Amino acid sequence: MEPEQEYVAMLYGRLDDLREQTSKRLAQSLRQSGGTPQMRSERDTSVAMYTDQLAQYSAVENGLAFGRLDFHNGERFYIGRIGLFDEDKEYEPLLMDWRAPAARPFYLATAASPDGVRRRRHLRTKQRKVVGLDDEVLDINSAELGRNEGLTGEATLLAALNATRTGQMSDIVATIQAEQDTIIRSELNGVVVVQGGPGTGKTAVALHRAAYLLYTHRRQLAKRGVLVVGPNSTFLRYISQVLPSLGETGVLLSTVGELFPGMNATGREPTEVAALKGRIEMADVVAAAVRDRQEAPPLVEVPFDQDVLRLDRRMISEARGRARRTRRAHNEARRTFAREIISTLANQVVNRLGRHLLDSADIDDIRRELRESEDVQAAINKLWPILSPQALLTELYANPKRLNRAMSKFTREERALMERSPDTPWTPADVPLLDEAAELLGEDDADAKARAERQRRQAVEYAQGVLDILDLEDDADPEILMATDLMDAYRLAERHGVDRYETAAERAAADRTWTFGHIIVDEAQELSAMAWRTLMRRCPSKSMTVVGDIAQTGDVGGATSWGHVLSPYVMNRWRLTELTVNYRTPAEIMEVAADVLASVDPELVPPTSVRETGVAPWVAAVSSFDELPSLISREVAEIGDGKVAVIVPAALLSSAGQAVAEAVPGASVGNDLEEAQTVVLGVADAKGLEFDSVVVVDPAGILAESPRGASDLYVALTRATQRLGVVHTGDLPNVLARLKA
Ligand SMILES: Nc1ncnc2c1ncn2[C@@H]1O[C@H](COP(=O)(O)OP(=O)(O)OP(=O)(O)O)[C@@H](O)[C@H]1O
């Protein structure tokens, strides 16, 4: 252990040197001021680069080096979170980045196929101290009997799997298994689907793949960024530390609901409404809703100049036809529509006044007056209003007549489901519809232009004002300042004020039309067809990693087959990969869950648990759920320091949650995974998470609550890393009969 400690201490020394150097460079860059705009922009880039580097050096502090490979030819290297080099010895590698091609045997070499490796060593460290070593000699003759054959670094792996959970997902960089490594390093292009049962490491693989892709294709991806999509904000918080611990900070984590900047769509709605909004036909509904706002009533009367002008349906339809034929988005095509209407109205005015009495300047004046007339503008606004996506949908949902027209192909009941009053909060299922609307409506660039023009005018006025003041001073040197000089000075100052280095992820988060270099979708089975449409729009290159488990689909609008979901966008050009080993759930618990899976579909095969705990799941029949707090207290005592989840049907969440939170110290309802020792959750919120101990309450309630009840129960049962309890009233559902035995 001593020599390893020395080597690891040397690596930390090198890391400290790098930190110091970078801090100095950062301080130097920050001290520079002024210069040409280009110099300032270069300075901003250096500041950003050094800041990122410092963040990376801090992030890799824990477990900086975790492995060593010894080869038969006498070569040896250490493997860690980042690459470190010896500057004094021609940049000889001291530590190899785990993502480098040469580090691959650390994950793939086996006794049967050693790839030149003699020994693989796992270093376990705590802070900067080496606290343990696990060696594997890759010699087919010395392979221990009964050893779990397929596993790499088994001792270290099992130690990681048995560790107490913290409420935050940790990285698996030291113990990535061969089937996972192949997916992590699979090529950037195209769509790769990672199908796997619960606990097979799909989320872990997806995040390590993001880190791998950024390392391997940095130039390509740093500019456009990588997006990781997760099912809800609790889950995103749970996984949020994994990429930073791998030294990667520039990845945007988002739910689909957050992809519309400025919108916090956290409203709730009945599942059948969300499912309806998720159907692909909704794209046609939104398009119809936009067309419905380009109205052509039989007659519109426009007061003008003590007269009344008339627009009949034919005139309006003609203008509308021209605007539509531009194929521009609604707000952008409005200019064409307005021009046509003004032209029609101008014709009427001219005819009334007598065309032969007017010259072209008079006609221009008439057009201008028409354009400026509030009555004319109001008429155009009514016939072709400027619309925001929010306004379009709010008015659609609130107006049964509009819904009838836009949803003519839907049943009366379905139309009724969509109705809601204007002050209802937006829900996640609204976001893809808002996104669709934003595409069809386009920017209202007249507004943006007016704003820019206003700013320009203000700048000129400001410059002129300063010049006027200077003019008053007798000794002012007229050579020194001209209004235009001042303008430039003003603009530059202003530009410098807003110039700020942002990562691709930060810029992407604020821009609805941002397109990413790669998108990773986790719990992808939950996404509706409309959500897929939104995501595909954000990734024109269709370079994606799609991670999920069809058997866990809980959302009624979610996926039942990957081909069905993906083929509209990439036909059959996607690659299916599968993970088959369950690292989370012990065999004793998985046996119970497997019966539930068979009830979802007898063809589905559960993943194989990598370990047993020797602890059988417990079951408690109670006469009422009032007994829950005392059962949970007992379980908390059993688990010691670990985390306990109480998973309940949505209908029980508030009552059971309150009872447990009041009676059990350190318990809370919802998503406080890090602080609380015990959390009470509905199944949907438990998706993707894991706990040392799980108590599933009212399984019959979970089964009955949704058409996908069996999948929900399967998800709930597979969240535990150590212990499982089931609490029920009445009869235990048949699918859990094994628990009675
Ligand atoms: N190679 C590995 N080394 C160490 N731990 C691992 C490894 N693979 C997976 N794990 C652990 O197994 C657990 C389950 O992983 P993860 O959450 O990624 O699974 P999942 O397939 O996404 O599960 P689910 O479908 O239930 O959400 C995590 O604690 C993860 O750290």
The ligand as a Tripos MOL2 file, in Angstrom:
@<TRIPOS>MOLECULE
LIG
   31    33     1     0     0
SMALL
NO_CHARGES

@<TRIPOS>ATOM
      1 N1        -20.7330   -0.6040  -13.0530 N.pl3     1 LIG1
      2 C1        -21.2500   -0.1740  -11.9250 C.ar      1 LIG1
      3 N2        -20.4880    0.0210  -10.8410 N.ar      1 LIG1
      4 C2        -21.0190    0.4600   -9.6820 C.ar      1 LIG1
      5 N3        -22.3050    0.7240   -9.5210 N.ar      1 LIG1
      6 C3        -23.1160    0.5540  -10.5640 C.ar      1 LIG1
      7 C4        -22.6400    0.0810  -11.8180 C.ar      1 LIG1
      8 N4        -23.6770    0.0190  -12.6660 N.ar      1 LIG1
      9 C5        -24.7510    0.4270  -11.9780 C.ar      1 LIG1
     10 N5        -24.4210    0.7520  -10.7240 N.ar      1 LIG1
     11 C6        -25.2960    1.2320   -9.6580 C.3       1 LIG1
     12 O1        -26.5270    0.5800   -9.7680 O.3       1 LIG1
     13 C7        -27.5660    1.4610   -9.4100 C.3       1 LIG1
     14 C8        -28.5800    1.5110  -10.5040 C.3       1 LIG1
     15 O2        -28.0660    2.2410  -11.5920 O.3       1 LIG1
     16 P1        -28.9950    3.1870  -12.4530 P.3       1 LIG1
     17 O3        -29.8260    4.0620  -11.5820 O.co2     1 LIG1
     18 O4        -28.1390    3.8160  -13.4740 O.co2     1 LIG1
     19 O5        -29.9360    2.0890  -13.0960 O.3       1 LIG1
     20 P2        -31.1380    2.2680  -14.1250 P.3       1 LIG1
     21 O6        -30.9800    1.1900  -15.1230 O.co2     1 LIG1
     22 O7        -31.1770    3.6610  -14.6250 O.co2     1 LIG1
     23 O8        -32.3600    1.9410  -13.2030 O.3       1 LIG1
     24 P3        -33.9170    2.3330  -13.3370 P.3       1 LIG1
     25 O9        -34.4070    1.8360  -14.6390 O.co2     1 LIG1
     26 O10       -34.5270    1.5970  -12.2070 O.co2     1 LIG1
     27 O11       -33.9880    3.7990  -13.1920 O.co2     1 LIG1
     28 C9        -26.9100    2.7940   -9.1100 C.3       1 LIG1
     29 O12       -26.6730    2.9110   -7.7430 O.3       1 LIG1
     30 C10       -25.6060    2.7050   -9.8430 C.3       1 LIG1
     31 O13       -24.6250    3.5180   -9.2520 O.3       1 LIG1
@<TRIPOS>BOND
     1     1     2 1
     2     2     3 ar
     3     2     7 ar
     4     3     4 ar
     5     4     5 ar
     6     5     6 ar
     7     6     7 ar
     8     6    10 ar
     9     7     8 ar
    10     8     9 ar
    11     9    10 ar
    12    10    11 1
    13    11    12 1
    14    11    30 1
    15    12    13 1
    16    13    14 1
    17    13    28 1
    18    14    15 1
    19    15    16 1
    20    16    17 2
    21    16    18 1
    22    16    19 1
    23    19    20 1
    24    20    21 2
    25    20    22 1
    26    20    23 1
    27    23    24 1
    28    24    25 2
    29    24    26 1
    30    24    27 1
    31    28    29 1
    32    28    30 1
    33    30    31 1
@<TRIPOS>SUBSTRUCTURE
     1 LIG1         1 GROUP 0 **** ****
